[in-house]
């Protein structure tokens, strides 16, 4: 017999909360009925507009005859409002499904002769057994509207022609253009030359900056940990200072130090009879400069990380290797390096991903310069992320910037997932307890 289960399921499908009222859970049912009434009223007022807006992005641009807000359409506002309504619809449908499943479950318990919880007992049950799920739903809704929705919005912008000077609201409307933005970025010569040039330098920068800071930090950590080294605390302190100073200050100081005309580095080179170098004005030397400065800032971070790992390696392993006659290099190659790489591999991948998006280093040190005449709004040291910044805030090329942002995400996500799953840290996560 499933009389109550069937009836509760049908009633809750017809109207949210009706099945709960049938199951004699009147307070819960009334709250669900109220939620559906509010939601349906909202959808009656907004859903049609949202569907129209997500399809058309507006039909009435601002002109001299309709200057007042409300008399003209703003494509971007319409897109955001439509997204909010559609996401709310998704939330509503999920809650509607949960309502049906809950009514069905309670109806089944009634068919089995079990006593149904009243509202107070239901709250107590949630607090005792479903506390985590219930309270996680609140931040989940916040994440949906404040994290997921902006990402969806950014992705959708890449499929529009939202850019200056012809498609910037409210004077002009925005239209859907499909994959045209990606085609222009990857195939149109004027854009693809810049894109592939900046992408190549971004990859080179990410590899060099990660490798130099990581192995530089490893070398420094090993040197400080050597037996017989005096004043270890002093060395640790003096080497950590670049990391302790805010990057905004240290990078601006470095920018002045590497200045080709009045910077102290070129003046010191002059004292030794050497000619100054165009540190920030020549494309090659500008790239060398950002790598050097990044080492100065990044090596202390790796040094701290690796010094922490070194303290966790059991001394017994070294003593056993010494009994077997292993040299210092063999102990490093067989014990130290594998243990460090095993522990820090996820951090190394994170550093690589972070260096692809290392906006501060490039923007504060060189601003992406020196300028390259054959690039579209990019300089010789611009990374994809700084180029994206210029496209957005300086040139109002929002659709192109959005496409670049999507490509950056695909590169970082693909690389990080692929490499992390291949590391021993992932495959042998139980090795270190």
SEKE-505402 format. One record per atom (N, C-alpha, C): y, z, x; residue in one letter. Coordinates in steps of 0.1 Angstrom, whole numbers, plus 5000, padded with zeros to 4 digits. Atoms other than C-alpha are relative to their C-alpha. Layout:
# residues N
YZXA...
***
This chain:
# residues 433
498850005009X500050005000X501250005009X498850004992X503449915014X501249974991X499050025010X505549934983X501450045005X498749964995X508450134998X500549915012X499650084989X508449935030X500549864996X499550135005X508749605012X501350004993X498749995008X511449714988X501150035009X498949964991X513449885016X500549885008X499750124992X513249565037X500849904992X499350105008X514349335009X501450054996X498649955004X517249564998X500950005012X499149994988X518549615033X500449865005X499750144997X518349235038X501149954991X499050045009X520449185007X501450065003X498849934998X523049445015X499850115010X500249904990X523449655046X500150144994X500049865005X522650025038X499350024987X500649985013X521049955005X498550055001X501349954997X517550005019X500050145004X500049864996X518550335034X500350084987X499849935012X519950445000X498750014992X501350005007X516650344984X499050105007X500849914993X514950555011X500550154999X499449875003X517150844999X500750065013X499149974989X519250845031X501449964996X498850055007X522450835012X501249995009X498950004991X524950925039X500049885010X500250114991X523550675064X500249874992X499950125008X523350415037X501549974996X498650025004X526950475025X500849955012X499250044988X528250445061X499749855003X500450144998X526350115065X500749904990X499350085010X527749985032X501549985003X498650004996X531250075043X500249915012X499850094988X530749895077X499949864996X500150145005X529549585059X501249954992X498850035008X532449595035X501249975009X498950024991X534949625063X499849875008X500350124991X533249355084X500149874992X500050125008X532849105055X501549974997X498650025003X536549155046X500749935012X499550054987X537449085083X499649855001X500550134998X535248775084X500649904989X499350095010X536748635051X501449965004X498750034996X540148665066X500149925013X499850054986X539448545101X498949895004X501150094994X536048355105X500349854999X499750145001X537248025091X501049965010X498950034990X540348035113X499449995014X500649994987X538148125143X499149875002X500850134998X535747825137X500949885002X499150114999X538647595132X500750005014X499349994987X540347725163X499149975012X500950034989X537347705186X499649865001X500350145000X536847345176X501249925004X498850084998X540447215176X500950055011X499149944991X542347455198X501549984996X498650025005X545347405176X500349854997X499650135004X546947105159X501549985000X498550005003X550647185157X500850055012X499349954988X552547205191X501450044996X498649955002X555947375193X501049885002X499050114999X558847135187X501450074996X498749955004X562547175180X500150044986X499949975014X561847195143X499250134997X500849885003X559347495145X500050095012X499949914988X560547735172X499550144997X500449865003X559548055154X498550025002X501449974999X556248225162X499349994986X500650025013X553748145135X500149864994X499850135005X555147805129X499349895008X500750094992X553247645157X498850065006X501349954994X549847675174X500150025015X500149974985X549247825208X498549995003X501550024998X545847695220X499350125007X500749894993X545147985244X499850124991X500149885009X545948255219X498949974989X501150045010X543748065193X498650025006X501349984993X540948055218X499550145002X500449864999X541048425225X499750064987X500249945013X541348525189X498749954994X501250055005X538448295180X498850075007X501049944992X536348445208X499750144995X500149875004X537048795196X499250014986X500750015013X535948705160X498649975001X501450044999X532848535171X499150105007X500849894994X531748815194X499850124990X500249895010X532349065166X498949954990X501150045009X530148845144X498650025007X501249984994X527448865170X499650154999X500349865001X527749245171X499650044985X500349975014X527649255133X498649954996X501450055002X524449045132X499050095006X501049914993X522749275157X499950134992X500149875008X523649585136X499349974987X500750035013X522449405105X498549995002X501450004997X519149345122X499450145002X500549864998X518849705133X499950074986X500149945013X519649805097X498849974992X501350045007X516749605083X498850065007X501249944993X514349735109X499950154997X500049855003X515450095103X499550024986X500549985014X514950055065X498549984999X501550045001X511549895070X499250125006X500849894993X510450175094X500050134991X499949885009X511650455070X499149984988X500850035012X509950275041X498550015003X501449984996X506650265060X499650145001X500349864999X506850635067X499950064986X500249955014X507350695030X498749964994X501450055004X504250485023X498950085005X501049924993X502350695047X500050154995X499949865006X503451015028X500850095009X499249914991X505751145056X501350034993X498749965005X508951325048X501149935007X498950084994X512151125054X501150105004X499049924995X514851275075X501349984992X498650025006X518251355059X501049975011X499150054990X521451265077X500150105011X499949904989X521651595096X498949995009X501350014992X518051555108X500049875008X499950134993X518751195117X500950015012X499149984989X521651295139X499450095011X500749924990X519651565155X498949925008X501050084993X516851315162X500649915010X499450094990X519251075179X500550085012X499549924989X520751355200X498850055009X501149954992X517251475211X499249895006X500950104995X515451145216X500649875003X499450134998X517850855215X501450025005X498749974995X520851015232X500649895009X499550104990X521050765261X500349874993X499750135006X520750455239X501250004991X498949995010X523250585213X501350005008X498749994993X525950665239X500249895009X499850124991X525350365261X500549894991X499550115009X526150145230X501550005000X498650005000X529750255232X500649935012X499550084989X530450135268X499549865000X500550145001X528249835260X500949914992X499150085008X530649725233X501349985008X498850024991X533549785258X499849895010X500350104990X531849575284X500049864993X500150135007X531249305258X501449944998X498750055003X534949275249X500949995012X499149994988X536549365283X499549945012X500650064988X534149215308X499349864996X500750125003X531948955291X500949904994X499150095007X534648805269X500949935010X499250084991X537048725298X499249905009X500850104993X534148565317X499749884992X500250125009X533348345287X501249924999X498750075001X537048265283X500249925013X499850084988X537248165320X499149885001X500950115000X534147945317X500549894990X499550105010X535547775286X501249925004X498850064995X538847705303X499649885009X500450114991X536947485328X499749874992X500450125008X535947255299X501249954992X498850045006X539547205288X500949935010X499150064991X542547025302X501350095002X498949904999X544647345304X500650005014X499450014987X546947255333X501449954999X498650055000X550547175342X500049865005X498949975009X552546975334X499849964985X500150065013X551146805303X499250084990X500949935010X548847065287X500250155002X499749864999X550547405289X500750054987X499449965012X551147575256X501250095002X500150065013X553147625235X500649874998X499450135001X555047305242X499049894998X501150105001X551747115246X498750074996X501349945004X548347175231X498949975011X501250024990X545047205251X498949944992X501150075007X542046985243X498750035008X501349994993X538347005252X499849865007X500250124992X537446755279X498649995006X501350004995X533846835286X499950035015X500249984985X532746805323X501049925008X499150084992X535746595333X500650075012X499449924989X537246875354X499050015011X501049994989X534046915374X499849865006X500250144994X533746535378X501249975010X498850024991X537346525392X499950085012X500049924988X536746815415X498949965010X501150044991X533446685429X500049855004X500150154997X534046305428X501349935002X498750064998X537746225425X500550025014X499749994986X538846155461X501150105003X498949924998X542146335459X499650154999X500549865001X540346655448X498850045008X501249974993X536946625463X500250025015X499749984986X538346595498X500450145003X499649864999X540046925494X498950104997X501149915004X537147085477X498950025011X501049994990X534546995503X500550065013X499449944988X536847085531X500150154999X499949865002X537647425517X498650074999X501349945001X534047485508X499350015013X500650004987X532847395543X500550125008X499349894992X535347635559X499650144994X500349875006X534447905534X498650045004X501349974996X530747885543X500050045015X499949964985X531547885581X500650135002X499349874999X533948175576X499050114996X500849895005X531448375556X498850035010X501149984990X528648325582X500550075013X499549954987X530748385613X500550154998X499449875001X532648685599X498950114997X501149915002X529348845587X499250035013X500849994988X527448785619X500750085011X499249934990X530248895642X500250154998X499849865003X531049215624X498750085000X501249925000X527449315619X499450035014X500649984987X526149255654X501050075009X499049934992X529449375669X499950154997X500249865004X528949705649X498750055006X501349964995X525349715660X500150035015X499849984985X526349685697X500850135003X499149894997X529049945695X499250134996X500749895004X526750185676X498950045010X501049984990X523950145702X500650065013X499449954987X526350205731X500450144998X499649865002X527750525716X498950094999X501249915001X524250655709X499250015013X500750004988X523150595744X500050145006X500049874993X522050905764X501050005012X499149994989X524651015789X501449964996X498750035004X527650885769X500850134997X499249885002X530351155770X501149974990X499050015010X532951215744X499749914988X500550095011X530951055716X501050014988X499149985011X533251205690X501349935001X498850074998X536251055706X499849854998X500250145002X534750705707X499849974985X500150025015X533750735670X501350004994X498749985006X537250845661X500949885003X499150104996X539150585680X499549864995X500550125005X536850305668X500149994985X500050005014X537150405632X501549984995X498650015004X540950395631X500449874993X499750135007X541150015622X499650004985X500549995014X539050095591X500850104992X499349895007X541050405582X501449954995X498650055004X544450215581X499849904989X500050095012X545150035548X500149865005X500050144995X544449665553X501349934998X498750065002X547749575538X500950025012X499249984988X549449735568X499549945012X500650054988X547049645595X500149855001X500050154999X546949275586X501449955001X498650044998X550649245583X500550025015X499749984986X550949405617X499449895009X500750104992X548349165631X500749864999X499350135002X550348875616X501249995009X498850004991X553348975636X499549995015X500450004986X551349035668X499549865004X500450134997X549848685666X501049894998X499050105002X553148525659X500249925013X500050094988X553448225682X501450015008X498750004994X557248265689X500450145006X499549874995X557948635692X498950115000X501149905000X554448805689X499750055014X500349944987X553549045717X498849945007X501250064993X550148875724X500449885008X499550114992X551848555735X500950045011X499249954989X554348745755X499250065011X500849954990X551648935773X499349895008X500650114993X549948605781X501049935009X499050054991X553248485795X500250085012X499949924988X553448785818X499049975011X501150034990X550148675834X500149855004X499850144996X551448325838X499249904991X500850095009X549448185809X500949954988X499250065011X550947965782X499650074986X500449945013X551048105746X499249904992X500950085009X548647985720X500649994986X499550015014X549547855685X499150074990X501049925008X547548135668X500049974985X500050015014X548748085633X500549874995X499450135005X550247735633X499149885003X500950114998X547347525646X498750034992X501249985009X544347475622X498850075008X501149944993X541747555649X500350155004X499749874995X543447855664X500350104989X499849915011X544347995630X498750054995X501349965004X540647995621X499450105010X500549914990X539848165654X500750144998X499349885002X542548425647X499550084989X500549925011X541248525613X498650065003X501349944996X537748565628X500150125009X499849894991X539048785656X500550134992X499449885007X541149005633X498950064990X501049945009X538249035608X499050085008X500949914991X536049165637X500650135002X499349874997X538649425645X500050094988X500049915012X538649545609X498650034995X501349995005X534949485601X499050085008X501049944991X533149615631X499950154998X500149865003X533949985624X499150034988X500849975012X532349955589X498549985004X501350014996X529149815604X499550105010X500349904990X529250065632X499650134993X500449885008X529250355607X498749994993X501250025008X526550205586X498850015009X501150004991X524250145616X499850135007X500149864994X524950485632X499250094990X500749925009X523750635600X498549974999X501450045000X520550435600X499350045013X500749964987X519850515637X499550154999X500449865001X519750885628X498750024992X501249985009X516850825603X498849955007X501250054993X514550655628X499350115007X500749884994X511850915638X499949985015X500150004985X511951005675X498549985004X501550024996X508051005674X499749855003X500350144998X508150625673X500449965014X499650034986X510150605705X499150065010X500849934991X508050865722X498649935001X501350074999X504850675713X500149875008X499850124993X506350355726X500250025015X499849964985X507350525759X498650035006X501349974994X503750655763X499349875002X500750134998X502550285759X500749925011X499350074989X505050185786X501049904996X499050105005X507549995765X501350025007X498750004994X510849905781X501050034989X498949985010X514249975765X500249894991X499850125009X514549625753X498849984990X501150015009X511049635738X500150104989X499849905010X511849955720X501049954990X499050055009X514949795706X499449884991X500550115008X513149475695X498950034990X501249975009X510049635680X500350114990X499849895009X511449955665X501450004994X498649985005X515249975663X500549894991X499550115007X516149625652X499349984986X500750015013X513449595625X500450114990X499649895009X514349935611X501449994994X498650025004X518049865610X500149884990X499950115009X517549525594X499450034986X500749965013X515149665568X500950084991X499249915008X517549925557X501349944996X498750055003X520749725559X500149864994X500150145005X519549385546X500849984987X499250025012X520949435511X501550025002X498649994997X524249555526X500649875007X499650124993X524349255549X500249884990X499850105010X523949025519X501250024992X498849975007X526649205501X501349975008X498950034991X528949165531X500249855000X499850145000X528248795531X500749954987X499450045013X529048765494X501550045000X498749954999X532148975500X500949925009X499250094991X533348755529X500349874993X499750135007X533148445507X501250034991X498949965009X535648625484X501050095008X499149914993X537648795512X501449954999X498750045003X540948735497X501150065009X499049934992X542948995516X500249955014X499950044986X542148885551X500849875001X499350134999X543248525545X501450004994X498750005007X546148585521X501050085008X499049914993X547748865541X500349955015X499850044986X547148715576X500649865001X499450144998X547848345572X500549944987X499650065013X548448285535X499449874998X500650135001X546047995538X500549905009X499450104991X548247815563X499349995013X499050105001X548747605583X499749894989X500250095011X549347345556X499349875005X500650134997X547147035556X500549904990X499350095008X548946735543X499149924990X500950085008X545846565529X499250094990X500749905009X544746875509X500950014987X499349975012X545646945473X500350154999X499649875002X547547265473X499250105008X500849914992X545447415501X500349995015X499750004986X545847505538X498750005008X501250014991X543547495568X499150124999X500949885000X542347855565X499850054985X500249955014X542247875527X498550004997X501449995006X538947995512X500149954986X500050055014X537847885478X500850104991X499349905008X539148215464X501550005001X498550014998X542648175479X500549874994X499650135006X542747815468X500150024985X500049975015X541847935433X501350074996X498849935003X544748175435X501249914999X498950094999X547147905445X500049904988X500150095011X545847665418X500550074987X499749935013X546347935391X501550045000X498749945001X549548115400X501249915005X499050084994X551447855420X500149864993X500050145005X550447525404X499649994985X500450005014X549247625369X498949904997X501250095002X546047415373X498950094996X501049905005X544047665352X498649944999X501450065002X541147425344X499349985013X500650024987X540647335380X499650135007X500349874994X540847695391X498850064994X501149945007X538347795365X498749935005X501250074995X535847525377X499750055014X500249944986X536347655413X499450144999X500549875002X535648005400X498550004996X501450025004X532447895384X499149965012X500850044988X531247725416X499950115009X500149884992X532048035436X498950094995X501049915006X529948245412X498649945003X501350064998X527047995414X499550025014X500349994986X527147995452X499550145004X500349864996X527248375456X498850054993X501149945008X524748455428X498749945005X501250064996X522248195440X499650055014X500349964986X522448295477X499550155000X500349865000X522348665470X498650034994X501249985006X519448655446X498849955008X501150064992X517348425468X499750085012X500249934987X517948615500X499550144997X500449865003X517548965484X498550004997X501550005004X514148875469X499149965012X500850044989X513048745503X500050115011X499949894990X514049065522X498850104999X501049905001X511549335531X500550124992X499549895008X513849585514X499649984986X500450025014X512949425481X498450004999X501550025001X509249345489X499350135003X500749874996X508449685505X501050124998X499049905003X510849915487X499550145002X500649874999X508450205490X499750045015X500349974986X508350195528X500750125005X499349884996X511050455532X500350084987X499849925011X511050745508X501250105002X
***
